[in-house]
Every structure is written in C-alpha cells, then in structure tokens.
Amino acid sequence: LPALSFPVRLSSQGFPISLQLIGPFMKDQALLSIAHRICSTYQFPFLDLTKQN
C-alpha cells in the first residue's frame, strides 16, 4: 500500500505535527494528488535547522 507522511503545522511548543496517509493498492498517483492538495492548503512553515538556541 502506498503511504506517506508530512508535517501540517507546529505545536504550541514548536514541534511539527504530521499527517500520515495510506492509499489503496496501486493508487500512488491518487495519494500524491491528495497530499499535494493538503500541503497546498496548510503551507507548512520553513524551519531553519541551522539556527542555534
């Protein structure tokens, strides 16, 4: 089964909250299309991982 996960927002503590999708057998393109629509809606912010605390 095709599956993917991607971040959709940050928690109040700044940690990414992710969504996992699992699609039907041999429906990879449909799953990617749905994920693209969701990602376009949520527009997860860029995280600068080089910044030191």
N, C-alpha and C positions, 0 to 999 in steps of 0.2 A: 504494500500500500504506500502511495506517496504521502509524505509528511514533511512539514516544515514548521519552524517557529521563528518569531521575530518580535522585537520589542514594540510596544504600542504607547507606553507612557512611562513616566518616572513616579516612584512612590514619594510620599512626603519626606522620606529620608534620602531621596536621590538615587534609589536603586531602580533599575529597569524592570518593568512588569511586562511579561511576554505573553503572547498568544500562540498556541500550538494548534495547527490544523492537520487533519488526516483526511485524505480523499479516497474515493473509490479506486479499485484496481484499474490500472492503465489510464487514469484520468489526470495525469500530471499537469497538462496544459490548463485544464479547468481549475485545478487547485492554485496554480500560479496566477491565473487571472483573478481569482477571488482574493488572493493575498495582495496582489497589486492594488486592487480597489480599496482594500482595508488600509494598506500602508499610505495610500494617497489621501485617505480621509484623516488618519491620525497624525501624519507627518512628525514622526519621532524626532526629537531634537538631536543635533550633533553633540557628541560627548568628546571633550578634549581630554584624552587619556594621558597626554604629556604633561599636564598641569600638576604641580606638586602641591600637597596640602600644607 
